[in-house]
Amino acid sequence: IIYILFSVISAFITAFSLSLIGINIGLTEPQISKKNVNKRISAGMSFILLIILACFIGVVVFLQFIIGSMHLNLLLHYIIVLMSVALFGLIIYLTTFRKCIEKYEQGLKITIVD
C-alpha cells in the first residue's frame, strides 16, 4: 500500500508542476476563438507543451533507470524517485509561478481569432 501512496504523491507533484507550465504557455499568446470558445491555445503551443511533457517523462524514466542500476531495495528506490520528482517539480513550480505572476502584472494582450 505504501507504493500506491508513493505513486499517487508522484502523480500529484507532476500534475501541479506541469499545470503551471501549461498556464505559462497559455499566457504567452492568449487567444480566444469566437467560433470555438473551448479552443484557447494555438496548435504550436500545444506541440511545445507536448514536448515539455515528453521531456519530463523521459527524465523520470532515465532517473528510474539510473536508480534501478544501483540495485537498492524497493522502498529506498521509491523514496529516492519520489524525492527527486518532488525536488524537480518544486523547482519547475516555483520558477514558472514567478513567470506567471510577472505576466499577469504586465497585463495580458488577448488575441481574438475567427
C-alpha positions as CSV (number, residue, x, y, z in Angstrom):
1,I,0.0,0.0,0.0
2,I,2.9,2.3,0.6
3,Y,4.0,2.0,-3.1
4,I,0.5,3.1,-4.2
5,L,0.8,6.1,-1.9
6,F,4.2,7.0,-3.4
7,S,2.7,6.7,-6.9
8,V,-0.3,9.0,-6.0
9,I,2.1,11.6,-4.5
10,S,4.3,11.5,-7.5
11,A,1.3,11.9,-9.8
12,F,0.1,15.0,-7.9
13,I,3.5,16.5,-7.8
14,T,3.8,16.0,-11.6
15,A,0.3,17.4,-12.2
16,F,0.9,20.5,-10.1
17,S,4.3,21.3,-11.6
18,L,3.3,20.7,-15.3
19,S,-0.1,22.5,-15.0
20,L,1.8,25.8,-14.3
21,I,3.9,25.2,-17.4
22,G,0.6,24.9,-19.4
23,I,-0.7,28.1,-17.8
24,N,2.6,29.9,-18.6
25,I,2.4,28.8,-22.2
26,G,-1.2,29.9,-22.4
27,L,-0.2,33.3,-21.1
28,T,2.5,33.9,-23.8
29,E,-0.1,34.1,-26.6
30,P,-3.6,34.2,-25.1
31,Q,-6.1,33.6,-27.8
32,I,-9.9,33.3,-27.8
33,S,-11.8,31.9,-30.6
34,K,-15.3,33.3,-31.4
35,K,-16.5,30.1,-33.1
36,N,-15.0,27.6,-30.7
37,V,-14.8,29.0,-27.2
38,N,-13.0,26.0,-25.7
39,K,-10.0,26.5,-28.1
40,R,-7.6,28.6,-26.0
41,I,-4.2,27.5,-27.2
42,S,-2.7,27.6,-30.7
43,A,-1.5,24.4,-32.3
44,G,2.1,25.4,-32.0
45,M,1.8,26.0,-28.2
46,S,0.1,22.6,-27.8
47,F,3.0,20.9,-29.6
48,I,5.5,22.7,-27.3
49,L,3.6,21.6,-24.3
50,L,3.6,18.0,-25.6
51,I,7.4,18.2,-26.0
52,I,7.8,19.5,-22.4
53,L,5.6,16.7,-21.1
54,A,7.6,14.1,-23.0
55,C,10.9,15.5,-21.7
56,F,9.6,15.4,-18.1
57,I,8.5,11.8,-18.5
58,G,11.8,11.0,-20.2
59,V,13.8,12.5,-17.2
60,V,11.7,10.4,-14.8
61,V,12.3,7.2,-16.8
62,F,16.0,7.9,-17.0
63,L,16.1,8.5,-13.3
64,Q,14.3,5.2,-12.7
65,F,16.9,3.5,-14.9
66,I,19.9,5.1,-13.1
67,I,18.5,4.3,-9.6
68,G,17.5,0.8,-10.7
69,S,21.0,0.1,-11.8
70,M,22.2,0.7,-8.2
71,H,20.4,-2.5,-7.0
72,L,18.8,-0.8,-4.0
73,N,15.8,-2.3,-2.2
74,L,12.4,-1.3,-3.5
75,L,11.4,1.0,-0.7
76,L,14.6,3.0,-0.9
77,H,14.2,3.1,-4.7
78,Y,10.7,4.6,-4.4
79,I,11.8,7.1,-1.8
80,I,14.7,8.4,-3.9
81,V,12.5,8.6,-7.0
82,L,9.8,10.4,-5.0
83,M,12.2,12.9,-3.5
84,S,13.8,13.5,-6.9
85,V,10.5,14.1,-8.6
86,A,9.4,16.4,-5.7
87,L,12.6,18.4,-6.0
88,F,12.4,18.7,-9.8
89,G,8.6,19.6,-9.6
90,L,9.2,22.2,-6.9
91,I,11.9,23.9,-9.0
92,I,9.6,23.9,-12.0
93,Y,6.7,25.1,-9.9
94,L,8.5,28.0,-8.3
95,T,10.2,29.3,-11.4
96,T,7.1,29.1,-13.5
97,F,4.9,30.6,-10.8
98,R,7.1,33.7,-10.7
99,K,6.9,34.0,-14.5
100,C,3.1,33.7,-14.4
101,I,2.8,36.4,-11.8
102,E,5.1,38.7,-13.8
103,K,2.9,38.2,-16.9
104,Y,-0.3,38.9,-15.1
105,E,1.2,42.0,-13.6
106,Q,2.3,43.3,-17.0
107,G,-1.2,42.7,-18.4
108,L,-2.5,40.3,-21.0
109,K,-2.8,41.1,-24.7
110,I,-5.6,38.7,-25.7
111,T,-5.9,37.9,-29.4
112,I,-9.4,37.2,-30.8
113,V,-9.3,34.8,-33.7
114,D,-12.1,33.8,-36.2
